[in-house]
């Protein structure tokens, strides 16, 4: 996540792009391509020189303006990046969504979160199905302490790109912080099923264990009423502890997950009114339960831990793992 500090600044006012960009000539295209190659090699100053030459040939090129802004951002010349991204944003072009991303990033790097927010919010309004814009909007709302707005943005990002693990993770952490315990379990588990090797995976697994070992509050029902699910998990956990199972041991975690999936696949849960993202989660976990992949999913979520028996199990049941991965791919 990009971190920034609030500061007083002039309010950014954005308007819909109206200018029509001028198509690139053959020479301009050659310069832009050369600049792109330099950029990919990390030679940002050389790339900047090439795209500036392209801009001199065609001052009406939105692509050249965007490329200049990108080079300046990489050179950590954020004010210049902002200047050129704002100029590029005046053109109706294919790079306009990415231009807004550049603009918001430049504001962030200039310690101006409120103008970053205005940029992302305006852009998301213009491109509501752009997952990257929605994700950046959500991140910015999180930084500014607006969790409800952040959650809406991450939900929109998931709707636009359901297979983006980062959006599930961010939404799950918002649920976790605000005591939507069952929704947090569903979101964070989805993040790990999509990206089990992510750098954040160990901390996410710990969050899941902490949730399963908590009192599982579910007084907040605006996402869906999961109180019956929480009650079943608490009863199961009590029974396991009475049998001498370790509170946070893998066998306890696995048993609680199996209970969770079974409860989600009941008519009372499936047929209730819930938010669209919760409906997507419940539908997915119900399918997982119906296909007998409950146990596999728990081992999959907790892979790469220090417990060798988990990796041994996944290796032994490789076909089940393939079935699970295909289900995840088909569902998200």
C-alpha positions in Angstrom: 0.0 0.0 0.0 1.2 3.5 -0.7 1.6 5.6 2.5 1.2 9.3 2.6 0.8 12.2 5.1 -2.1 14.6 4.9 -1.2 18.1 3.9 -3.0 21.3 2.9 -3.2 21.7 -0.8 -5.3 23.1 -3.6 -8.4 21.1 -4.3 -8.1 19.1 -7.5 -11.0 19.6 -9.9 -11.5 17.0 -12.6 -13.8 17.1 -15.5 -14.6 14.5 -18.2 -12.0 14.2 -21.0 -13.1 16.1 -24.1 -10.1 16.4 -26.4 -9.5 13.9 -29.1 -5.9 12.7 -29.3 -4.0 12.9 -32.5 -2.9 9.5 -33.9 0.8 8.7 -33.8 2.9 9.0 -36.9 5.4 6.3 -37.9 8.3 8.3 -36.4 6.4 9.0 -33.2 5.5 5.4 -32.8 9.2 4.4 -33.2 10.2 6.9 -30.5 7.4 5.7 -28.2 8.5 2.1 -28.7 12.1 2.9 -28.0 11.1 4.7 -24.9 9.1 1.7 -23.8 12.1 -0.6 -24.2 14.3 1.8 -22.2 11.6 1.9 -19.5 11.4 -1.9 -19.3 15.2 -1.9 -18.8 14.9 0.5 -15.9 16.6 3.3 -17.9 14.0 5.9 -17.0 16.0 9.0 -18.1 16.7 7.6 -21.5 13.0 6.6 -21.8 12.0 10.1 -20.9 14.1 11.6 -23.6 12.6 9.4 -26.2 9.0 10.0 -25.2 9.6 13.7 -25.0 10.9 13.6 -28.5 7.7 11.8 -29.5 5.6 14.5 -27.8 7.5 17.3 -29.6 6.4 15.6 -32.9 2.8 15.4 -31.7 1.7 17.7 -28.9 -1.8 16.2 -29.2 -0.6 12.7 -28.2 -2.3 11.4 -25.0 0.0 8.4 -25.2 3.1 10.5 -25.2 1.8 12.7 -22.3 1.0 9.5 -20.3 4.5 8.1 -21.0 6.2 11.3 -19.9 4.1 11.2 -16.7 5.1 7.6 -16.1 8.8 8.3 -16.6 8.7 11.2 -14.2 7.0 9.1 -11.6 9.7 6.4 -11.9 12.3 9.2 -11.6 10.6 10.3 -8.4 9.8 13.7 -9.9 6.2 13.6 -8.7 5.2 17.2 -9.4 6.2 16.8 -13.0 4.4 13.5 -13.2 1.3 15.1 -11.9 1.5 17.9 -14.4 1.7 15.6 -17.4 -0.8 13.1 -16.1 -3.3 16.0 -15.7 -2.6 17.1 -19.2 -3.1 13.6 -20.5 -6.4 13.3 -18.6 -7.9 15.9 -20.9 -7.9 13.4 -23.8 -10.4 10.7 -24.5 -7.9 7.9 -25.0 -7.2 4.2 -24.3 -4.7 5.2 -21.6 -7.1 7.4 -19.7 -7.9 4.9 -16.8 -4.1 4.4 -16.3 -3.6 8.1 -16.5 -6.0 8.5 -13.5 -4.0 5.9 -11.7 -0.8 7.8 -12.3 -2.4 11.0 -11.2 -3.6 9.5 -7.9 -0.2 7.9 -7.3 1.5 11.3 -7.9 -0.8 13.0 -5.4 -0.1 10.2 -2.9 3.7 10.6 -3.3 3.3 14.3 -2.9 1.6 13.7 0.5 -1.8 14.8 -0.7 -4.3 12.0 0.1 -7.4 14.1 -0.3 -6.6 15.0 -3.9 -5.6 11.4 -4.5 -9.0 10.4 -3.2 -10.7 12.9 -5.5 -8.8 11.6 -8.4 -9.6 7.9 -7.8 -13.2 8.7 -6.9 -13.8 10.7 -10.1 -12.0 8.0 -12.2 -14.0 5.2 -10.6 -17.1 7.0 -11.4 -16.0 7.2 -15.0 -14.8 3.6 -15.1 -16.8 1.7 -12.4 -15.7 -1.7 -13.8 -12.0 -0.9 -13.6 -10.7 -3.1 -10.7 -7.4 -1.2 -10.3 -9.1 2.1 -9.8 -11.6 0.7 -7.4 -8.8 -1.0 -5.4 -6.8 2.3 -5.2 -9.9 4.1 -4.1 -10.4 1.5 -1.4 -6.8 1.8 -0.2 -7.1 5.5 0.0 -10.4 5.3 2.0 -8.7 2.9 4.4 -5.8 5.4 4.9 -8.3 8.2 5.6 -10.2 6.2 8.1 -13.4 5.6 6.0 -13.9 1.8 6.3 -17.5 1.7 5.0 -16.5 3.6 1.8 -13.4 1.5 1.5 -15.4 -1.7 1.8 -17.7 -0.5 -1.1 -14.7 0.1 -3.2 -13.1 -3.3 -2.6 -16.5 -5.0 -3.3 -16.6 -3.1 -6.6 -13.0 -4.3 -7.3 -14.0 -7.9 -6.6 -17.1 -7.5 -8.9 -14.8 -6.3 -11.6 -12.0 -8.8 -11.1 -13.2 -11.7 -8.9 -9.9 -13.5 -9.1 -7.9 -10.6 -7.5 -6.7 -12.0 -4.2 -5.6 -8.6 -2.9 -9.2 -7.2 -3.0 -10.5 -10.2 -1.1 -7.7 -9.7 1.4 -8.4 -6.0 1.9 -12.1 -6.5 2.3 -11.4 -9.4 4.7 -9.1 -7.2 6.8 -11.9 -4.5 7.0 -14.3 -7.2 8.2 -11.7 -8.4 10.6 -11.1 -5.0 12.1 -14.8 -4.2 12.4 -15.9 -7.5 13.9 -17.7 -9.0 10.9 -16.2 -12.3 11.9 -17.8 -14.8 9.6 -17.5 -12.5 6.5 -13.9 -12.0 7.5 -13.3 -15.8 7.5 -14.9 -16.0 4.0 -13.0 -13.2 2.5 -9.6 -14.0 3.9 -10.0 -17.7 3.0 -10.8 -16.7 -0.5 -7.6 -14.6 -0.7 -5.5 -17.6 0.3 -7.3 -20.0 -2.0 -6.5 -17.6 -4.9 -2.9 -16.8 -3.8 -1.6 -19.2 -1.2 2.0 -18.2 -1.8 1.5 -14.4 -1.3 3.9 -12.7 1.0 1.0 -11.8 3.3 -0.2 -15.4 3.5 1.4 -16.3 6.9 -0.2 -13.3 8.6 -3.5 -14.0 6.9 -3.4 -17.6 8.2 -2.8 -16.3 11.7 -5.7 -14.0 11.3 -7.9 -17.0 10.4 -6.7 -18.9 13.4 -7.4 -15.9 15.7 -10.9 -15.6 14.3 -11.7 -19.3 14.8 -10.3 -19.0 18.4 -12.4 -15.8 19.1 -15.9 -15.3 20.4 -17.1 -14.9 16.8 -19.1 -11.8 17.1 -21.9 -11.4 14.5 -24.1 -8.7 15.7 -23.5 -6.8 12.4 -26.0 -8.4 10.0 -26.0 -5.9 7.1 -23.7 -8.2 5.1 -25.9 -11.2 5.9 -27.1 -12.9 9.1 -24.5 -15.5 10.1 -25.3 -15.8 13.7 -26.4 -19.4 13.3 -23.1 -20.2 11.6 -21.2 -18.6 14.5 -23.2 -20.4 17.1 -22.5 -23.8 15.4 -18.7 -23.0 15.3 -18.7 -22.1 19.0 -20.5 -25.3 19.9 -18.1 -27.4 17.8 -15.1 -25.7 19.3 -16.4 -26.3 22.8 -16.9 -30.0 22.0 -13.4 -30.3 20.5 -11.8 -28.6 23.6 -13.8 -31.0 25.9 -12.2 -33.9 23.9 -8.7 -32.4 24.6 -8.0 -30.9 21.2 -5.6 -27.9 21.2 -7.4 -24.6 20.8 -5.5 -23.4 17.8 -4.2 -26.8 16.6 -4.6 -27.8 13.0 -7.1 -30.6 13.7 -9.3 -28.1 15.6 -9.0 -25.6 12.7 -9.9 -28.2 10.2 -12.9 -29.4 12.1 -14.2 -25.8 12.5 -13.8 -25.2 8.8 -15.7 -28.3 7.9 -18.5 -27.1 10.2 -18.4 -23.7 8.6 -18.7 -25.1 5.1 -21.6 -27.4 6.1 -23.5 -24.5 7.7 -23.0 -22.2 4.7 -24.5 -25.0 2.5 -27.8 -24.9 4.4 -31.0 -23.5 2.9 -31.4 -21.0 5.7 -28.0 -19.4 4.8 -28.1 -19.8 1.0 -31.6 -18.3 0.7 -31.3 -15.3 3.0 -30.9 -11.7 1.9 -27.2 -10.8 1.9 -24.8 -8.4 0.1 -23.7 -9.4 -3.4 -20.2 -10.2 -2.3 -21.4 -12.4 0.5 -23.7 -14.2 -2.0 -20.7 -14.9 -4.1 -18.8 -16.3 -1.2 -21.6 -18.5 0.1 -22.3 -19.8 -3.4 -18.6 -20.7 -3.8 -18.2 -22.4 -0.4 -21.5 -24.3 -0.9 -20.1 -25.7 -4.2 -16.9 -26.6 -2.5 -18.8 -28.5 0.2 -21.0 -30.2 -2.4 -18.0 -31.4 -4.4 -16.4 -32.9 -1.3 -13.4 -30.5 -1.3 -13.9 -29.2 2.2 -10.9 -31.0 3.8 -8.7 -30.3 0.7 -9.4 -26.6 1.0 -8.2 -26.5 4.6 -4.9 -28.2 3.8 -4.6 -25.9 0.8 -5.2 -22.7 2.8 -2.7 -23.7 5.4 0.0 -24.9 3.0 3.6 -23.6 3.4 3.2 -23.7 7.2 5.9 -25.4 9.3 3.7 -28.5 9.6 5.2 -31.0 7.2 2.2 -33.3 7.4 0.2 -30.6 5.5 2.5 -30.7 2.5 2.6 -34.5 2.7 -1.2 -34.6 2.6 -1.3 -32.2 -0.4 1.2 -34.3 -2.2 -0.6 -37.5 -1.5 -4.0 -36.1 -2.7 -2.7 -34.2 -5.7 -5.8 -35.0 -7.7 -8.0 -33.5 -5.1 -5.8 -30.4 -5.1 -6.2 -30.1 -8.9 -10.0 -30.3 -8.5 -9.9 -27.6 -5.9 -7.8 -25.3 -8.1 -10.1 -25.8 -11.0 -13.1 -25.0 -8.9 -11.4 -21.8 -7.7 -10.5 -20.9 -11.2 -14.1 -21.6 -12.5 -15.7 -19.7 -9.6 -13.6 -16.6 -9.5 
